[in-house]
Amino acid sequence: MISISDIKKLYPESIPFIAKIDIEGFEHELFSKKTNWIKDFYLITLEIHDWMMPQQSPSQNFFHEHSKENRDCYFRGDMVFSIKN
């Protein structure tokens, strides 16, 4: 596993554009701390797994952090598209 911070250190001259996240229910952990990287990405695509993990709300932290930023949110099936304004 590689973190967003690690990627940014490996490619410091790059401007992040898209973060595509499909981590099979571990969204809760990813968005539970150190989420300042969210504002760097124009587009974040996330496959949410609430359907797979009833009553555990794995996407709750994502939506909490998403709501702190000036971003739009679109849904297509179990995919969430978070777009920076």
C-alpha positions in Angstrom: 0.0 0.0 0.0 1.2 3.5 -0.8 -0.2 6.7 0.7 -1.1 9.9 -1.0 1.7 11.6 0.9 4.2 9.0 -0.5 3.0 9.6 -4.0 3.4 13.4 -3.6 6.9 12.9 -2.3 7.8 10.6 -5.2 6.5 13.1 -7.8 6.9 16.6 -6.2 6.7 18.4 -9.5 3.4 16.8 -10.4 0.0 18.5 -9.9 -2.5 15.9 -8.7 -5.6 15.6 -10.7 -7.5 12.4 -10.1 -7.6 10.0 -7.2 -9.3 6.8 -8.0 -10.1 4.8 -4.8 -11.4 1.3 -4.7 -10.3 -0.3 -1.4 -13.1 -2.8 -0.7 -14.7 -1.4 2.4 -11.6 0.3 4.0 -12.9 3.8 3.1 -13.7 4.4 6.8 -10.0 4.0 7.7 -8.6 6.0 4.7 -10.7 9.1 5.5 -10.4 8.8 9.3 -7.2 10.9 9.6 -4.7 13.0 7.5 -7.3 14.0 4.9 -5.7 17.3 3.9 -4.7 15.8 0.6 -8.4 15.9 -0.6 -8.2 19.5 -1.5 -5.2 18.8 -3.8 -7.3 16.6 -6.2 -9.7 18.0 -8.8 -11.5 14.7 -9.0 -11.8 11.9 -6.5 -13.6 8.8 -7.6 -14.6 6.4 -4.8 -16.3 3.0 -4.9 -18.4 2.9 -1.7 -19.2 -0.4 0.0 -22.1 0.5 2.4 -24.2 -2.1 0.6 -21.6 -4.8 1.4 -21.2 -3.8 5.1 -24.7 -3.0 6.5 -24.9 -0.9 9.6 -21.1 -0.1 9.5 -21.2 3.0 7.3 -17.8 2.6 5.8 -18.3 5.8 3.6 -19.3 8.0 6.5 -15.8 9.5 7.0 -15.5 10.3 3.3 -18.8 12.2 3.2 -17.8 14.0 6.4 -14.5 15.2 4.9 -16.0 15.9 1.5 -18.5 18.2 3.2 -15.7 20.3 4.6 -14.4 21.2 1.2 -16.0 23.2 -1.7 -16.8 20.2 -3.8 -19.7 18.8 -5.8 -20.8 15.2 -5.4 -22.3 12.9 -8.1 -23.3 9.3 -7.9 -23.4 6.5 -10.4 -24.3 3.1 -8.9 -21.8 2.5 -6.1 -19.4 5.1 -7.5 -19.1 8.6 -6.0 -17.5 11.4 -7.9 -16.2 14.3 -5.8 -15.4 17.3 -8.0 -13.5 20.4 -6.7 -15.2 23.7 -7.4 
